[in-house]
Amino acid sequence: MKTCLILIDAQESFRQRPYFTATDLPAYLNAQNALIDGCVARGLPIVRVFHVDGPKTASNPFALESGFVQPLAELHPFEAAATFHKSRHSALVGTGLDVWLTQNGIQRLIISGIRTEQCCETTTRHASDLGWTVDFCLDATLTWDMQQLDGATLSAVDIKARTATVLKDRFATICSVAQALERATGAA
């Protein structure tokens, strides 16, 4: 089963947001870089997805004009098999990614990137519904605390646990970096 890593929204734009904190960034970067390096070593294609939306001005960090729609500085370099820009939560809406995956015979996706509960989870659900086998690499995703309706804080740890719970065995296999790479190698 041909596997591809989908690296979603791991971009400098997020450093410009008020909720950005570096607390969980080192652990995320360690896992994300291990996943990138493992895929490169195994010859697995890596697709880069950037989120681009809002006003096309230099003051909008998610606009190309800002200069922030570029990989996080700490990510290990790799040659992307393809790069897509999305303006929705799912990387499969209006980008052509689904066509690229089909044309390249990709059957299994490894999902990683930013934000765990938004673009990574949404892409996972969408990909599963379209028939791809999905490995959700939880430790290679990043998110931040959020405020609940009652004003209480929902921690990033709890958000990731909730995402893993709702995706597990329904939309994806929840994997560590090592498990995702092992499954990709075994599926080759």
Backbone as a printed PyTorch tensor [residue, N CA C, xyz], in Angstrom:
tensor([[[  0.8570,  -1.1750,   0.0000],
         [  0.0000,   0.0000,   0.0000],
         [  0.9030,   1.2380,   0.0000]],

        [[  0.8380,   2.0460,  -1.0300],
         [  1.6950,   3.2210,  -1.1630],
         [  1.2580,   4.3070,  -0.1790]],

        [[  2.2440,   4.8010,   0.5890],
         [  1.9890,   5.7410,   1.6720],
         [  2.6080,   7.0970,   1.3770]],

        [[  1.9550,   8.1460,   1.8780],
         [  2.4190,   9.5200,   1.6990],
         [  2.2100,  10.2860,   3.0080]],

        [[  3.2120,  11.0760,   3.4010],
         [  3.0610,  11.9670,   4.5390],
         [  2.4330,  13.2730,   4.0670]],

        [[  1.3690,  13.6920,   4.7440],
         [  0.7430,  14.9860,   4.4850],
         [  1.1200,  15.8940,   5.6540]],

        [[  1.9120,  16.9070,   5.3830],
         [  2.3740,  17.8530,   6.3920],
         [  1.5200,  19.1170,   6.2600]],

        [[  0.6160,  19.2970,   7.2210],
         [ -0.4170,  20.3250,   7.1320],
         [ -0.0580,  21.5630,   7.9600]],

        [[  0.0110,  22.7010,   7.2970],
         [  0.0610,  24.0220,   7.9420],
         [  1.2090,  24.2120,   8.9410]],

        [[  2.3070,  23.5200,   8.7800],
         [  3.4660,  23.7130,   9.6620],
         [  4.2140,  24.9460,   9.1610]],

        [[  3.6190,  26.1050,   9.4270],
         [  4.0700,  27.3400,   8.7960],
         [  4.2610,  28.4590,   9.8100]],

        [[  5.1060,  29.4030,   9.4260],
         [  5.4600,  30.5320,  10.2790],
         [  4.2690,  31.4280,  10.6210]],

        [[  3.2100,  31.3630,   9.8570],
         [  2.0160,  32.1920,  10.1070],
         [  1.5530,  32.0990,  11.5530]],

        [[  1.6370,  30.9120,  12.1420],
         [  1.1040,  30.7170,  13.4940],
         [  1.8710,  31.5020,  14.5540]],

        [[  3.1450,  31.7480,  14.3320],
         [  3.9190,  32.5290,  15.3100],
         [  3.3640,  33.9470,  15.4650]],

        [[  2.5820,  34.3940,  14.4990],
         [  2.0310,  35.7530,  14.5050],
         [  0.6850,  35.8330,  15.2150]],

        [[  0.1460,  34.7010,  15.6410],
         [ -1.1510,  34.6720,  16.3040],
         [ -0.9960,  34.8800,  17.8100]],

        [[ -1.9580,  35.5610,  18.4430],
         [ -1.8360,  35.8480,  19.8780],
         [ -1.8480,  34.5940,  20.7460]],

        [[ -2.4240,  33.5070,  20.3030],
         [ -2.4870,  32.2810,  21.0990],
         [ -1.2200,  31.4450,  20.9900]],

        [[ -0.3240,  31.8000,  20.0840],
         [  0.8870,  31.0090,  19.8930],
         [  1.7530,  31.0590,  21.1450]],

        [[  2.1000,  29.8920,  21.6590],
         [  3.0770,  29.7680,  22.7360],
         [  4.0590,  28.6870,  22.3180]],

        [[  5.2660,  28.8060,  22.7770],
         [  6.3060,  27.8410,  22.3990],
         [  6.3750,  26.6600,  23.3640]],

        [[  5.4630,  26.5800,  24.3010],
         [  5.5020,  25.5450,  25.3320],
         [  5.6250,  24.1440,  24.7540]],

        [[  4.7480,  23.7810,  23.8420],
         [  4.7350,  22.4310,  23.2740],
         [  5.5100,  22.3330,  21.9610]],

        [[  6.0720,  23.4470,  21.5190],
         [  6.7590,  23.4760,  20.2270],
         [  7.9560,  22.5240,  20.1460]],

        [[  8.8450,  22.4620,  21.1510],
         [  9.9920,  21.5520,  21.0370],
         [  9.5930,  20.0850,  20.8570]],

        [[  8.6330,  19.6150,  21.6230],
         [  8.1960,  18.2150,  21.4920],
         [  7.5830,  17.9690,  20.1180]],

        [[  6.7590,  18.9230,  19.6730],
         [  6.1740,  18.7940,  18.3350],
         [  7.2620,  18.7400,  17.2720]],

        [[  8.2060,  19.6710,  17.3290],
         [  9.2620,  19.7200,  16.3130],
         [ 10.1150,  18.4580,  16.3170]],

        [[ 10.4110,  17.9210,  17.5040],
         [ 11.1660,  16.6590,  17.5660],
         [ 10.4190,  15.5460,  16.8510]],

        [[  9.1310,  15.4290,  17.1340],
         [  8.3280,  14.3770,  16.5030],
         [  8.1600,  14.6370,  15.0150]],

        [[  7.8490,  15.8760,  14.6440],
         [  7.6390,  16.1920,  13.2310],
         [  8.9120,  15.9630,  12.4260]],

        [[ 10.0460,  16.3840,  12.9610],
         [ 11.3070,  16.1890,  12.2480],
         [ 11.6910,  14.7150,  12.1550]],

        [[ 11.4130,  13.9410,  13.1990],
         [ 11.6710,  12.4940,  13.1360],
         [ 10.7930,  11.8480,  12.0570]],

        [[  9.5610,  12.3120,  11.9440],
         [  8.6630,  11.7780,  10.9190],
         [  9.1410,  12.1730,   9.5200]],

        [[  9.5210,  13.4220,   9.3540],
         [ 10.0540,  13.8700,   8.0650],
         [ 11.2930,  13.0580,   7.7010]],

        [[ 12.2410,  12.9690,   8.6250],
         [ 13.4860,  12.2490,   8.3640],
         [ 13.2230,  10.7780,   8.0480]],

        [[ 12.2860,  10.1740,   8.7830],
         [ 11.9450,   8.7680,   8.5430],
         [ 11.3270,   8.5560,   7.1820]],

        [[ 10.4710,   9.4760,   6.7610],
         [  9.8560,   9.3610,   5.4340],
         [ 10.8950,   9.5610,   4.3310]],

        [[ 11.7750,  10.5430,   4.5120],
         [ 12.8380,  10.7760,   3.5280],
         [ 13.7180,   9.5290,   3.4150]],

        [[ 14.1230,   8.9700,   4.5500],
         [ 14.9940,   7.7880,   4.5560],
         [ 14.3410,   6.5900,   3.8670]],

        [[ 13.0150,   6.5100,   3.9320],
         [ 12.2890,   5.3900,   3.3310],
         [ 11.8080,   5.6830,   1.9110]],

        [[ 12.0850,   6.8650,   1.4340],
         [ 11.6620,   7.2330,   0.0830],
         [ 10.1670,   7.4750,  -0.0450]],

        [[  9.5170,   7.8040,   1.0680],
         [  8.0810,   8.0780,   1.0390],
         [  7.8530,   9.5220,   0.6190]],

        [[  6.8970,   9.7760,  -0.2620],
         [  6.6300,  11.1580,  -0.6580],
         [  6.0600,  11.9600,   0.5070]],

        [[  6.4610,  13.2230,   0.5460],
         [  5.9420,  14.1540,   1.5470],
         [  5.2640,  15.2980,   0.8030]],

        [[  4.0020,  15.5200,   1.1300],
         [  3.2400,  16.6200,   0.5450],
         [  3.1350,  17.7250,   1.5780]],

        [[  3.4620,  18.9350,   1.1620],
         [  3.3830,  20.1020,   2.0410],
         [  2.0910,  20.8550,   1.7130]],

        [[  1.3440,  21.1990,   2.7690],
         [  0.1070,  21.9660,   2.6150],
         [  0.2420,  23.2330,   3.4580]],

        [[ -0.0310,  24.3750,   2.8450],
         [ -0.0250,  25.6560,   3.5480],
         [ -1.4330,  26.2170,   3.5820]],

        [[ -1.7960,  26.8270,   4.7170],
         [ -3.0850,  27.5070,   4.8140],
         [ -2.9050,  28.9460,   4.3480]],

        [[ -3.7190,  29.3630,   3.3890],
         [ -3.6740,  30.7160,   2.8360],
         [ -5.1100,  31.2200,   2.7590]],

        [[ -5.4080,  32.2980,   3.4950],
         [ -6.7390,  32.9000,   3.3750],
         [ -6.7420,  34.3010,   3.9470]],

        [[ -7.8760,  34.9560,   3.8710],
         [ -8.0380,  36.3060,   4.3820],
         [ -7.5510,  37.3500,   3.3960]],

        [[ -7.4930,  38.5770,   3.8540],
         [ -7.0850,  39.6540,   2.9460],
         [ -5.6610,  39.4410,   2.4270]],

        [[ -5.4590,  39.7530,   1.1840],
         [ -4.1450,  39.5970,   0.5560],
         [ -3.2940,  40.8330,   0.8540]],

        [[ -2.9140,  40.9310,   2.1370],
         [ -2.1220,  42.0700,   2.5900],
         [ -0.9500,  41.5760,   3.4240]],

        [[  0.0820,  42.3820,   3.5090],
         [  1.2690,  42.0300,   4.2880],
         [  0.9580,  41.8870,   5.7760]],

        [[ -0.1130,  42.5220,   6.2530],
         [ -0.4530,  42.4470,   7.6790],
         [ -1.2040,  41.1720,   8.0620]],

        [[ -1.6370,  40.3850,   7.0840],
         [ -2.3330,  39.1280,   7.3560],
         [ -1.3110,  37.9920,   7.2770]],

        [[ -0.9790,  37.3500,   8.4000],
         [  0.0590,  36.3210,   8.3810],
         [ -0.2910,  35.0770,   7.5590]],

        [[ -1.5650,  34.9240,   7.1810],
         [ -1.9560,  33.7860,   6.3530],
         [ -2.1140,  34.1720,   4.8800]],

        [[ -1.6420,  35.3490,   4.5210],
         [ -1.6010,  35.7880,   3.1200],
         [ -0.1840,  35.5910,   2.5990]],

        [[ -0.0670,  35.1910,   1.3530],
         [  1.2570,  35.0320,   0.7470],
         [  2.0580,  36.3230,   0.8340]],

        [[  1.3620,  37.4450,   0.7590],
         [  2.0010,  38.7550,   0.7850],
         [  2.7290,  39.0450,   2.1050]],

        [[  2.3770,  38.3330,   3.1550],
         [  2.9830,  38.5730,   4.4690],
         [  4.4040,  38.0280,   4.5750]],

        [[  4.7100,  37.0300,   3.7770],
         [  6.0050,  36.3690,   3.8900],
         [  6.0480,  35.2970,   4.9660]],

        [[  4.9430,  35.0930,   5.6840],
         [  4.9020,  34.0930,   6.7530],
         [  4.3830,  32.7340,   6.2910]],

        [[  3.8780,  32.6460,   5.0780],
         [  3.3970,  31.3620,   4.5590],
         [  4.6180,  30.6300,   4.0110]],

        [[  5.3800,  30.1050,   4.9640],
         [  6.5920,  29.3500,   4.6710],
         [  6.7990,  28.3580,   5.8090]],

        [[  7.5940,  27.3150,   5.5830],
         [  7.7720,  26.2950,   6.6250],
         [  8.3110,  26.8830,   7.9290]],

        [[  7.9080,  26.2940,   9.0500],
         [  8.5030,  26.6570,  10.3270],
         [ 10.0190,  26.5570,  10.1950]],

        [[ 10.7060,  27.5240,  10.7240],
         [ 12.1600,  27.6120,  10.5530],
         [ 12.8930,  26.3760,  11.0670]],

        [[ 12.3570,  25.7340,  12.1060],
         [ 13.0460,  24.5940,  12.7240],
         [ 12.7960,  23.2560,  12.0310]],

        [[ 11.9270,  23.2300,  11.0360],
         [ 11.6700,  21.9680,  10.3430],
         [ 12.8840,  21.5580,   9.5320]],

        [[ 13.1470,  20.2620,   9.5340],
         [ 14.2390,  19.7530,   8.7100],
         [ 13.8670,  19.9270,   7.2330]],

        [[ 14.8500,  20.2640,   6.4220],
         [ 14.5480,  20.4670,   4.9960],
         [ 14.2490,  19.1380,   4.2910]],

        [[ 13.3870,  19.2080,   3.2960],
         [ 13.0780,  18.0630,   2.4500],
         [ 12.5380,  18.5970,   1.1340]],

        [[ 12.5960,  17.7550,   0.1230],
         [ 12.0230,  18.1280,  -1.1640],
         [ 10.5860,  17.6120,  -1.2020]],

        [[  9.6510,  18.5270,  -1.2180],
         [  8.2400,  18.1410,  -1.2360],
         [  7.8920,  17.4990,  -2.5780]],

        [[  7.1420,  16.4110,  -2.5170],
         [  6.6490,  15.7690,  -3.7410],
         [  5.6440,  16.6820,  -4.4300]],

        [[  4.9340,  17.4840,  -3.6280],
         [  3.9720,  18.4680,  -4.1340],
         [  3.6880,  19.4450,  -3.0050]],

        [[  3.2700,  20.6440,  -3.3680],
         [  2.8750,  21.6600,  -2.3910],
         [  1.5120,  22.1980,  -2.8020]],

        [[  0.6290,  22.2990,  -1.8240],
         [ -0.7230,  22.7910,  -2.0690],
         [ -1.0400,  23.9250,  -1.1050]],

        [[ -1.8460,  24.8620,  -1.5760],
         [ -2.3630,  25.9420,  -0.7270],
         [ -3.8480,  25.6830,  -0.5220]],

        [[ -4.2980,  25.7740,   0.7280],
         [ -5.7090,  25.5550,   1.0260],
         [ -6.2880,  26.7820,   1.7090]],

        [[ -7.5820,  26.9370,   1.5760],
         [ -8.2650,  28.0390,   2.2570],
         [ -9.4070,  27.5210,   3.1280]],

        [[ -9.5000,  26.2280,   3.2500],
         [-10.5140,  25.5740,   4.0970],
         [ -9.7870,  24.7230,   5.1370]],

        [[-10.5320,  24.1470,   6.0630],
         [ -9.9040,  23.2970,   7.0780],
         [ -9.3660,  22.0100,   6.4730]],

        [[-10.1120,  21.3790,   5.5850],
         [ -9.6450,  20.1460,   4.9520],
         [ -8.6900,  20.4660,   3.8110]],

        [[ -7.5600,  19.7920,   3.8200],
         [ -6.5820,  19.9540,   2.7370],
         [ -7.0860,  19.3570,   1.4340]],

        [[ -8.2290,  18.6950,   1.4750],
         [ -8.7890,  18.0420,   0.2830],
         [ -9.8580,  18.8850,  -0.4100]],

        [[-10.1560,  20.0650,   0.1180],
         [-11.1980,  20.9080,  -0.4760],
         [-10.5610,  21.9590,  -1.3740]],

        [[-10.8110,  21.8380,  -2.6580],
         [-10.4210,  22.8550,  -3.6190],
         [ -8.9350,  23.0030,  -3.8920]],

        [[ -8.1350,  22.0160,  -3.4950],
         [ -6.6870,  22.1410,  -3.6630],
         [ -6.1270,  21.3030,  -4.8080]],

        [[ -6.8280,  20.2480,  -5.1820],
         [ -6.2920,  19.2990,  -6.1470],
         [ -5.4860,  18.1900,  -5.4910]],

        [[ -5.3500,  18.2300,  -4.1630],
         [ -4.6060,  17.1930,  -3.4520],
         [ -5.1900,  15.8110,  -3.7060]],

        [[ -6.5100,  15.7090,  -3.6900],
         [ -7.1450,  14.4040,  -3.9260],
         [ -6.7820,  13.8500,  -5.2950]],

        [[ -6.7360,  14.7090,  -6.2830],
         [ -6.3680,  14.2860,  -7.6410],
         [ -4.9200,  13.8150,  -7.6550]],

        [[ -4.0220,  14.5840,  -7.0250],
         [ -2.6130,  14.2270,  -6.9750],
         [ -2.4240,  12.8710,  -6.3020]],

        [[ -3.0990,  12.6640,  -5.1670],
         [ -2.9870,  11.3930,  -4.4450],
         [ -3.4410,  10.2230,  -5.3120]],

        [[ -4.5530,  10.4100,  -5.9760],
         [ -5.0860,   9.3480,  -6.8490],
         [ -4.1430,   9.0800,  -8.0100]],

        [[ -3.6750,  10.1180,  -8.6650],
         [ -2.7700,   9.9550,  -9.8070],
         [ -1.4590,   9.2890,  -9.4180]],

        [[ -1.0510,   9.4530,  -8.1630],
         [  0.2060,   8.8660,  -7.7010],
         [  0.0130,   7.5450,  -6.9630]],

        [[ -1.1940,   7.0040,  -7.0120],
         [ -1.4500,   5.6840,  -6.4410],
         [ -1.3410,   5.6120,  -4.9350]],

        [[ -1.5240,   6.7210,  -4.2610],
         [ -1.4140,   6.7600,  -2.7940],
         [ -2.6800,   6.1540,  -2.1830]],

        [[ -2.4690,   5.2170,  -1.2690],
         [ -3.5910,   4.5550,  -0.6030],
         [ -3.6400,   4.8260,   0.8990]],

        [[ -2.4630,   5.1110,   1.4830],
         [ -2.3900,   5.3700,   2.9270],
         [ -1.7990,   6.7600,   3.1280]],

        [[ -2.4000,   7.5270,   4.0370],
         [ -1.9170,   8.8590,   4.3810],
         [ -1.4430,   8.8720,   5.8250]],

        [[ -0.3180,   9.5210,   6.0520],
         [  0.1100,   9.8410,   7.4100],
         [ -0.1630,  11.3290,   7.5750]],

        [[ -0.9880,  11.6760,   8.5520],
         [ -1.3680,  13.0740,   8.7780],
         [ -0.5750,  13.6350,   9.9530]],

        [[  0.0000,  14.8320,   9.7320],
         [  0.7300,  15.5320,  10.7800],
         [  0.6160,  17.0320,  10.5270]],

        [[  0.9840,  17.8310,  11.5290],
         [  1.0180,  19.2770,  11.3190],
         [  0.2920,  20.0670,  12.3940]],

        [[ -0.2090,  21.2330,  11.9830],
         [ -0.8490,  22.2060,  12.8700],
         [ -2.2510,  22.5210,  12.3130]],

        [[ -3.2350,  22.6680,  13.0150],
         [ -3.6240,  22.3960,  14.3680],
         [ -4.2690,  21.0280,  14.4490]],

        [[ -3.9970,  20.3620,  15.5700],
         [ -4.4710,  18.9900,  15.7840],
         [ -5.9550,  18.8350,  15.5050]],

        [[ -6.7740,  19.6750,  16.1770],
         [ -8.2320,  19.5190,  16.1610],
         [ -8.9060,  20.2400,  15.0110]],

        [[ -8.1720,  20.9990,  14.2720],
         [ -8.7770,  21.7300,  13.1620],
         [ -8.3820,  21.0930,  11.8380]],

        [[ -7.3610,  21.5900,  11.2170],
         [ -7.0310,  21.1480,   9.8610],
         [ -6.5500,  19.6990,   9.8060]],

        [[ -5.8120,  19.2540,  10.8210],
         [ -5.3500,  17.8560,  10.8090],
         [ -6.5270,  16.8910,  10.9890]],

        [[ -7.3750,  17.1600,  11.9760],
         [ -8.5360,  16.2960,  12.2100],
         [ -9.5160,  16.3490,  11.0430]],

        [[ -9.7920,  17.5330,  10.5390],
         [-10.7530,  17.6710,   9.4410],
         [-10.2650,  16.9590,   8.1850]],

        [[ -8.9990,  17.1080,   7.8620],
         [ -8.4360,  16.4110,   6.7040],
         [ -8.5030,  14.9030,   6.9030]],

        [[ -8.2440,  14.4540,   8.1150],
         [ -8.3130,  13.0150,   8.4150],
         [ -9.7120,  12.4690,   8.1840]],

        [[-10.7080,  13.1420,   8.7220],
         [-12.0900,  12.6870,   8.5400],
         [-12.4610,  12.6660,   7.0530]],

        [[-12.1110,  13.7280,   6.3430],
         [-12.4290,  13.8470,   4.9240],
         [-11.7350,  12.7430,   4.1230]],

        [[-10.4570,  12.5260,   4.3870],
         [ -9.6950,  11.4950,   3.6680],
         [-10.2740,  10.1090,   3.9160]],

        [[-10.6300,   9.8430,   5.1590],
         [-11.2310,   8.5530,   5.4870],
         [-12.5460,   8.3620,   4.7420]],

        [[-13.3710,   9.3990,   4.7350],
         [-14.6530,   9.3150,   4.0350],
         [-14.4810,   9.1040,   2.5340]],

        [[-13.3650,   9.6010,   1.9860],
         [-13.0900,   9.4170,   0.5560],
         [-12.4180,   8.0800,   0.2520]],

        [[-12.0910,   7.3030,   1.2810],
         [-11.5810,   5.9540,   1.0610],
         [-10.1060,   5.7270,   1.3290]],

        [[ -9.3700,   6.7490,   1.7650],
         [ -7.9650,   6.5280,   2.0910],
         [ -7.8410,   5.9140,   3.4730]],

        [[ -6.8340,   5.0740,   3.6560],
         [ -6.4470,   4.5930,   4.9710],
         [ -5.6150,   5.7030,   5.5860]],

        [[ -5.9300,   6.0630,   6.8360],
         [ -5.2690,   7.2080,   7.4480],
         [ -4.6090,   6.8090,   8.7650]],

        [[ -3.3360,   7.1800,   8.8750],
         [ -2.5980,   7.0780,  10.1320],
         [ -2.4410,   8.4960,  10.6570]],

        [[ -3.0100,   8.7630,  11.8090],
         [ -2.9510,  10.0900,  12.4270],
         [ -1.8090,  10.0710,  13.4230]],

        [[ -0.7600,  10.7990,  13.1340],
         [  0.4500,  10.8030,  13.9590],
         [  0.3010,  11.8900,  15.0260]],

        [[ -0.3330,  11.5300,  16.1250],
         [ -0.7330,  12.4910,  17.1580],
         [  0.4370,  13.2970,  17.7070]],

        [[  1.5820,  12.6440,  17.9530],
         [  2.7030,  13.3790,  18.5280],
         [  3.3510,  14.3370,  17.5360]],

        [[  3.0440,  14.1980,  16.2620],
         [  3.5470,  15.1190,  15.2330],
         [  2.4460,  16.0940,  14.8140]],

        [[  1.5740,  16.4260,  15.7770],
         [  0.5950,  17.5070,  15.5810],
         [  0.7680,  18.4930,  16.7280]],

        [[  0.3270,  19.7190,  16.4800],
         [  0.4750,  20.7780,  17.4770],
         [ -0.8150,  21.5740,  17.5580]],

        [[ -1.1760,  21.9420,  18.7700],
         [ -2.2960,  22.8560,  18.9890],
         [ -2.0340,  23.6450,  20.2530]],

        [[ -2.9750,  24.5020,  20.6090],
         [ -2.8410,  25.3550,  21.7830],
         [ -4.1240,  25.3040,  22.5930]],

        [[ -4.0250,  25.7510,  23.8360],
         [ -5.1910,  25.8300,  24.7050],
         [ -6.2790,  26.6640,  24.0240]],

        [[ -7.5240,  26.3310,  24.3340],
         [ -8.6630,  27.0740,  23.7950],
         [ -9.6180,  27.4080,  24.9350]],

        [[-10.4160,  28.4410,  24.7370],
         [-11.4150,  28.8270,  25.7270],
         [-12.7410,  28.1710,  25.3840]],

        [[-13.3450,  27.5120,  26.3710],
         [-14.6420,  26.8780,  26.1880],
         [-15.7550,  27.9160,  26.3060]],

        [[-16.9750,  27.5070,  25.9850],
         [-18.1200,  28.4160,  26.0380],
         [-18.3230,  29.0280,  27.4190]],

        [[-18.0300,  28.2630,  28.4690],
         [-18.2180,  28.7760,  29.8300],
         [-17.0340,  29.6110,  30.3190]],

        [[-16.0360,  29.8160,  29.4510],
         [-14.8760,  30.6160,  29.8050],
         [-13.7120,  29.8120,  30.3630]],

        [[-13.9570,  28.5470,  30.6880],
         [-12.8800,  27.6990,  31.2000],
         [-11.8970,  27.3680,  30.0750]],

        [[-10.6810,  27.0790,  30.4620],
         [ -9.6520,  26.7200,  29.4870],
         [ -9.6890,  25.2340,  29.2030]],

        [[ -9.6450,  24.8890,  27.9410],
         [ -9.4830,  23.5020,  27.5160],
         [ -8.0330,  23.3760,  27.0680]],

        [[ -7.2700,  22.5660,  27.7660],
         [ -5.8350,  22.4900,  27.5120],
         [ -5.5320,  21.7940,  26.1890]],

        [[ -4.3890,  22.1190,  25.6380],
         [ -3.9270,  21.4660,  24.4070],
         [ -3.8280,  19.9570,  24.6030]],

        [[ -3.4060,  19.5310,  25.7740],
         [ -3.3170,  18.0990,  26.0750],
         [ -4.6930,  17.4520,  25.9740]],

        [[ -5.7100,  18.1140,  26.5440],
         [ -7.0700,  17.5730,  26.4890],
         [ -7.6380,  17.6190,  25.0700]],

        [[ -7.3020,  18.6500,  24.3240],
         [ -7.7590,  18.7400,  22.9310],
         [ -7.1820,  17.5830,  22.1210]],

        [[ -5.9000,  17.2950,  22.3110],
         [ -5.2710,  16.1910,  21.5820],
         [ -5.8760,  14.8410,  21.9880]],

        [[ -6.1620,  14.6820,  23.2870],
         [ -6.7780,  13.4390,  23.7630],
         [ -8.1710,  13.2710,  23.1580]],

        [[ -8.9350,  14.3440,  23.0930],
         [-10.2640,  14.2990,  22.4970],
         [-10.1850,  13.9610,  21.0190]],

        [[ -9.2480,  14.5680,  20.3110],
         [ -9.0940,  14.2910,  18.8870],
         [ -8.7530,  12.8250,  18.6610]],

        [[ -7.8090,  12.3060,  19.4270],
         [ -7.4400,  10.8960,  19.2910],
         [ -8.6310,   9.9910,  19.5700]],

        [[ -9.4250,  10.3360,  20.5760],
         [-10.5910,   9.5240,  20.9510],
         [-11.6210,   9.4630,  19.8310]],

        [[-11.9290,  10.6040,  19.2260],
         [-12.9870,  10.6180,  18.2100],
         [-12.5140,  10.0730,  16.8560]],

        [[-11.2120,  10.1090,  16.5960],
         [-10.7150,   9.5720,  15.3250],
         [-10.4270,   8.0740,  15.3830]],

        [[ -9.9870,   7.5850,  16.5420],
         [ -9.5240,   6.2010,  16.6970],
         [-10.5700,   5.1870,  16.2430]],

        [[-10.1280,   4.3220,  15.3460],
         [-10.9280,   3.1930,  14.8440],
         [-12.1760,   3.6050,  14.0720]],

        [[-12.3900,   4.8970,  13.8970],
         [-13.5080,   5.3750,  13.0880],
         [-12.9830,   5.9820,  11.7910]],

        [[-11.9950,   6.8690,  11.9490],
         [-11.4560,   7.5940,  10.8010],
         [ -9.9700,   7.3290,  10.5840]],

        [[ -9.2890,   6.8400,  11.6170],
         [ -7.8360,   6.6930,  11.5040],
         [ -7.3030,   5.7170,  12.5440]],

        [[ -6.0750,   5.3050,  12.3060],
         [ -5.2920,   4.6150,  13.3160],
         [ -4.4260,   5.6860,  13.9640]],

        [[ -4.4770,   5.7820,  15.2860],
         [ -3.6720,   6.7700,  15.9940],
         [ -2.2830,   6.1570,  16.1860]],

        [[ -1.2590,   6.8720,  15.7020],
         [  0.0980,   6.3260,  15.6770],
         [  1.1050,   7.2770,  16.2880]],

        [[  2.1310,   6.6930,  16.8660],
         [  3.3350,   7.4560,  17.2000],
         [  4.1350,   7.5890,  15.9040]],

        [[  5.2030,   8.3560,  15.9460],
         [  6.0690,   8.4710,  14.7740],
         [  6.6010,   7.0920,  14.3870]],

        [[  7.1280,   6.3680,  15.3560],
         [  7.6960,   5.0420,  15.0720],
         [  6.6420,   4.1040,  14.4830]],

        [[  5.4390,   4.1110,  15.0370],
         [  4.3740,   3.2420,  14.5260],
         [  3.9760,   3.6290,  13.1090]],

        [[  3.8600,   4.9200,  12.8380],
         [  3.4900,   5.3630,  11.4820],
         [  4.5370,   4.9370,  10.4680]],

        [[  5.8040,   5.0890,  10.8160],
         [  6.8830,   4.6940,   9.8930],
         [  6.9150,   3.1790,   9.7240]],

        [[  6.6910,   2.4430,  10.8000],
         [  6.6610,   0.9790,  10.7140],
         [  5.4980,   0.5150,   9.8320]],

        [[  4.3400,   1.1320,  10.0120],
         [  3.1730,   0.7630,   9.2000],
         [  3.4210,   1.1100,   7.7280]],

        [[  4.0700,   2.2290,   7.4700],
         [  4.3490,   2.6370,   6.0820],
         [  5.3340,   1.6750,   5.4300]],

        [[  6.3400,   1.2530,   6.1900],
         [  7.3290,   0.3200,   5.6570],
         [  6.7060,  -1.0460,   5.4300]],

        [[  5.8670,  -1.4730,   6.3630],
         [  5.2040,  -2.7580,   6.2210],
         [  4.1780,  -2.7680,   5.1060]],

        [[  3.6740,  -1.5730,   4.7690],
         [  2.6400,  -1.4650,   3.7240],
         [  3.2540,  -1.3220,   2.3460]],

        [[  4.5550,  -1.0810,   2.2860],
         [  5.2010,  -0.8310,   0.9830],
         [  5.2570,  -2.0790,   0.1330]]])
